Amino acid sequence: MQYYSLWACRWRTWGKNINTIADGLRSSQPGDLTFTLVKKYVDNIILVSDVEIKLALKTLLSQDKFLAEPSGVVTLAALLAGKIPSESKRVVAVISGGNVDTEVIKKIL
């Protein structure tokens, strides 16, 4: 959400009270290089909720027997939630990371 807000208004600021299960994406402020690259190359940012992230984690683990961290499944969450534009014919969802607290997994399952 923080990057989306910054991207949408095109200026860099400090975020406060960032609360999400996707702790790897939680950042109070992007670095200078990151913000410059995002402004230049990113056309759109799709937001997903914690509920959608949890569903993606649960789906990935139960159907594919694959464990990833919450931040690493946001692309899958967007796909499962139908948030990828329908004109997209070829989509790649990068799934990464295994840095997930076992207590988080217990709550999701």
Secondary structure, DSSP 8 states (H G I E B T S, - for coil): -HHHHHHHHTS---------S-GGG--SS--HHHHHHHHHH--------HHHHHHHHHHHHHHH-----GGGGHHHHHHHTT-S-TT--S-----------HHHHHHH-
